[in-house]
Amino acid sequence: MDRSFWVGLAAGAAVGAGLPDMPPVKAPSTAQGNADADFGLDDEVLGEHFTRNVQFFGRPGQERIMGAFVIVVGLGGVGSHAAHLLLRSGVRKLRLIDFDQVSLSSLNRHALATRADVGMPKATCLKEHFKGIVPEAEVDARVAMYSEEAEEELLQGSPDFVLDAIDNIATKVALLAACKRRGIPVLCAAGAGAKADPTKVRIADLSESNVDPLARAVRHRLGRQLGIRGGIPVLLSTEKPRCRLVDIEEVGENPLDYQIVPNFRVRTIPVLGTMPAIFGMAAASYILCQLAQLPFHPEPIFKLVEGQYETQLQRLAERENLVYGNSEGPAVDLDDVIYLVRDVWRGLSAKGSRIVLPGGDKGFQRSLKDLTLTRWDGEHPSTVDNLVLLTFQEAEAHECSNLKDVKQTDPESFDRVMSARRRIHADLGILDKV
């Protein structure tokens, strides 16, 4: 069977893909319309190569991916696997950044390196292997360490996404802060070392990252030094480390042999090679879905007990009666309340800080004692798409205002609620009225 059949199948897949409408996300700046003429689905080979992606994302989604520019900083186990799958999935332009070299001990977790590559810079190694996988892609390999001084040089070119796969706290903080300041979407990869359970890998907001030591340290520094306490997705494992850090001296090796940068690597952590690979695959999946404008919504990490949901339903019924004179009760049941509190609002106020509220287990078992559900639009009933989670004080103020005032005085919260309503409509199949 000739290639034209498969190219035709790829081109036609978007028509029957039937993908649901999703909340709008920022389109890649380099992905307007079709991808570059030399890197598009009309090319016979590329059209066949990305057939399965077109069937999954639809042609427009795959073209966004193929027009995107992604930077991966840190090319060890996590970064190499992520970059590898971003390439195989059609990202047109990749910038690969790492100062380190391939070592024998890194071969248990690196995506493509072989023994012949030992001693080669990791960035150069990946670029060489990538030539045989998608030779049409533009791969910019930078043998460099990310730093504040190198920010302009390494982040130039209006990237559509950045993956932080660095294992050094100070460098991670500098990169994440730069991405926030520049408005570049970024995913932070936490520690995959000393872990083994793939079912514990999650994506959470930075404000929920206490369970991972590396992410916890990064959050602490970002919050203390720069006031950034949330709004950055973090890829992490909720599994407790199975083994401790190992001093290089304990295995009889000279630590200076491992310090390409002074004081950068003094201790090592045992790593099961499968976990960095899983982290890398998860990171690539998240980034691809974001680029294609088909994002997924990770399950929240925090836990709430059923009694807390029942309390929320009771509070809502009381507000309906006292504030709106509705003695028949809200137009939602307990399952709707669970969905709203846990999945939509994630136990956080829709108008207040996105920081985890006080609770047990270092914030992972949230306290809802100061929160209540209430109507977003007081002129419409308390349906599932017209309820927001607010503090009591915020609820009282909101119930005395109108949406036009809210839109003018608090546009950030207004946009957040409108986005959440679109998500609810998509999740529940409600005709979009927003």
Buried (B, 14 or more C-beta within 10 A) or exposed (E): EEEEEBBEBBBEBBEEBEBEEBBEBEBBEBBEEBBBEEBBBEBEEBBBBBBEBBBBBBBBBBBBBBBBBBBBBBBBBBBBBBBBBBBBBBBBBBBBBBBBBBBEEBBEBBBBBEEEBBEBBBBBBBBBBBEEEBEBBBBBBBBBBBBEEBBEEBBEEEBBBBBBBBBBBBBBBBBBBBBBEBEBBBBBBBBBBBBEBBEBBBBBBBBBBBBBBBBBBBBBBBBEEEEBBBEBBBBBBBBEBEEEBEEBEEEEEEBEEBEEEEEBBBEBBEBBBBBBBBBBBBBBBBBBBBBBBBBEBBEBBBBBEEEBBEBBBEBBBEBBBEBBEBEEBBBBEEEBBBBBBBBBBBBBBBBBEBBBBEBEEEBBBBBBEBBBBBBBBBEEBBBBBBBBBBBBEBBBEBBEEEBEEBEEEBEEBBEBBBBBBBBBBBBEEBEEEE
